[in-house]
């Protein structure tokens, strides 16, 4: 999970057009959970970073699912709402937030050079 988040962060930071979606975002914290692992992505005023904490009180969105489904989302190969409808992911967030993060994940696809690290 940690490796996938790191690759995602590297990819999104290279795409200024995607970062424009979160320029005005005050604080969006996404908790990603798969199997026994969890990770946190934070979007704040055009910046994106990862956190390692267990403070769920500030989580804006929770995404739960199998490793393959979460990886598919982070890779930009799967659309969030399709994965939800297929029962592969469970999401707790307002609909507007779901649409925003679906756009962010889908528009941020890692470069081909990183694909060998993604399993």
C-alpha positions in Angstrom: 0.0 0.0 0.0 2.8 2.4 1.0 4.5 1.9 -2.3 1.4 2.5 -4.3 0.7 5.7 -2.5 4.2 6.9 -3.1 3.9 6.1 -6.8 0.6 7.9 -6.9 2.1 11.0 -5.2 4.9 11.1 -7.6 2.6 10.9 -10.6 0.1 13.6 -9.3 2.9 16.1 -8.5 3.9 15.9 -12.2 0.4 16.8 -13.4 -0.3 20.5 -12.7 -3.7 20.2 -14.5 -4.8 17.7 -11.9 -3.5 19.8 -9.0 -5.8 22.6 -10.2 -8.7 20.5 -9.0 -7.6 20.8 -5.4 -6.2 24.4 -5.4 -9.1 25.7 -3.4 -9.5 22.5 -1.3 -9.1 23.4 2.3 -8.5 19.9 3.7 -9.4 16.6 2.1 -8.1 13.5 3.9 -8.7 10.1 2.3 -8.2 6.9 4.3 -7.4 4.0 2.1 -7.8 0.5 3.6 -7.1 -2.9 2.1 -6.6 -6.1 4.0 -4.5 -5.3 7.0 -3.0 -2.1 5.7 -4.1 1.5 5.7 -2.8 4.7 4.3 -3.8 8.4 4.3 -3.7 10.9 1.4 -4.2 14.5 2.2 -5.1 17.3 -0.3 -4.7 20.8 1.0 -4.6 24.0 -1.1 -3.0 22.5 -4.2 -0.6 20.2 -2.3 -0.9 16.5 -1.8 1.0 14.4 0.7 0.8 11.1 2.6 0.3 10.7 6.4 0.9 7.9 8.7 -1.5 8.3 11.6 -4.5 6.8 13.1 -6.5 9.9 13.7 -9.8 9.0 12.0 -11.6 12.1 13.4 -10.3 14.3 10.5 -11.0 11.8 7.7 -13.2 13.2 4.9 -13.4 10.0 2.9 -12.9 6.3 3.7 -12.2 3.8 0.9 -12.2 0.1 1.7 -11.6 -2.9 -0.5 -9.3 -5.6 -1.7 -5.7 -4.8 -2.6 -6.3 -5.2 -6.4 -9.3 -2.8 -6.3 -7.4 -0.1 -4.4 -4.4 -0.5 -6.6 -6.6 -0.2 -9.7 -8.0 3.0 -8.3 -4.6 4.5 -7.5 -3.2 3.4 -10.9 -6.1 5.2 -12.6 -7.2 2.0 -14.3 -10.5 1.7 -12.5 -13.1 4.4 -12.0 -14.2 4.9 -8.4 -18.0 4.7 -9.0 -17.7 1.6 -11.2 -15.6 -0.1 -8.5 -18.3 0.9 -6.0 -21.1 -0.4 -8.2 -19.3 -3.7 -8.7 -19.0 -4.1 -5.0 -15.2 -4.0 -5.1 -14.8 -0.9 -3.0 -16.8 0.6 -0.2 -16.7 4.4 0.2 -17.9 6.7 3.0 -18.1 10.2 1.7 -20.5 12.9 0.4 -21.3 12.4 -3.3 -19.6 15.6 -4.3 -16.4 14.4 -2.7 -16.7 11.1 -4.4 -16.9 12.8 -7.8 -13.8 15.0 -7.0 -11.6 12.1 -5.9 -12.8 10.0 -8.8 -11.6 12.7 -11.1 -8.3 13.0 -9.3 -7.5 9.3 -9.3 -8.6 8.8 -12.9 -6.6 11.7 -14.2 -3.5 10.7 -12.3 -2.0 7.7 -14.1 1.6 6.6 -13.2 4.1 6.8 -16.0 5.0 3.5 -17.8 8.4 3.5 -16.0 6.7 2.8 -12.7 4.5 -0.1 -13.9 7.2 -2.7 -13.0 6.8 -1.7 -9.3 3.0 -2.1 -9.4 1.8 -5.6 -8.7 
